[in-house]
Amino acid sequence: MTGVDRWVFGARGDVAVAVAGNLRSNNGDALRTAAIAGQGLLYEPTFMVADDLRAGTLVALTLDQPTVEFGGIFAVYLPNRHPPAKVRAFIDFIASRCVPEPPWDRGENATRALHGTDRAES
């Protein structure tokens, strides 16, 4: 798994690369802002940086290993119970966004696809 001192690559996460730096955060927006300001590299899911890649404020690096493919997002509830309407609505919302090729990887505005708004508006 990706951590503070190493980033993991390869289809099964079997290639670890040591990383170091003077900035550490568990907040993707903070890391994104720092990278845009020239602070360094970041390893983020595409939905976090798709708009910046398209705008040219961030540049994707060519890797010699693929990024780790995660198994997916799962909604778990008892099989003999139906989830409340608001939970079902959330599951449907996530399912519509997290398809094999999500909207932000197809060139759509990531913030609008996720939140229905532009980042500047939020």
N, C-alpha and C positions, 0 to 999 in steps of 0.2 A: 504494500500500500504506500501511496505517496505520503511523505512525512516532512517534518521540519528540516531534517538533515539529508534527505535523499528523495529523488523523484524516480518513479518506477515506470518503465516502458516495456514494450513487447506485448504481443497479443494476450499472453497469460500473465503479464506482470513479472517476468523472470529476469529483466534487465534493470538493475538499480544503478543510479548515477548519484554520486555525492554532490551536494550543493552547499554553498555557504554564502553569507552575505550579512549586511548590517540591518536588514529589515525583515521581520517575520510577522505574519498576520494570518489569522484564520478567517479573514473577511475578504471575499473575492472582489468586492467593490473597492476596498482600500488598496489591494494589490494591483488592480486594473488602473486605478488613478496613479499609483506610483510608477507603473510601467510607462504610462503615457507621458509622465513627467521625466522619463529617462532614468529612473532609479535602477532598472535592471530587467531581468526576464521574469515571466510568469508562466505557469502551467495551469491553465484553466479550461473548463468545458467551453465548447464553442458558443453556447447561449450567453456566456458572460462577455465574450469579446467579439462576436460576429459583427455588430454594428461598427466597432472600431476598426476591424480588419477591412471592412468594405469602405470605410471613410479614409483609410490610410493612416490613421493615428496610431495603429499598431500594425506590425508586420509579422506574418507567420514564418516560422523557421522551418527549413526542410530537415526532417529527422532521418537518421539511419535506422531507426526502429519505429514501429507503429505505436500509437498511444494505446493505453490499456482499454480494452472493451469491457465495460461493466455489464453484468447480466441483466440489468433492468431495474425497474421500480415496481414494487408489488404492493397491492392493497390486500391486507389479510383480515378476514373477519370470519366468524363462525358460519359454517355452511347451513345451519338451520335457522339463521337469522338474516333478515334483510337489513342492509344499512339504512340509517335515516336518510331522508331526501337530500339534506345538505351534504352528507358524506358521499352519497351516490353522485351528486352534482360535481363534487370535487374530483372523484375518481374519473368521471367522464371528461372533465376539463383536462386533467393530467394526461389521460389516454389520447386525447385529441392533439396534444402538444408533443408528446414523446413517442412519435411514430418512428419507423426505421430511418427516415430522413426528416428531421424536425424542420419547422418553418424557417428558423434562422440559418440552417445549413442550405436551404434552397434560395437564399438571397433575400428573404423577407426581414423586415425590421424585427430584431430579437425582442426588444422591450415591448413593442406593440403586440407581438405574438404572445408574449408571456402575460402582459398586464393590460393590454388594450390601450396603452398610452405610450408616448415617446418619453425617453429618459429625461429630457429637458423639461417636460411638463410635470414630472413627479416630484 
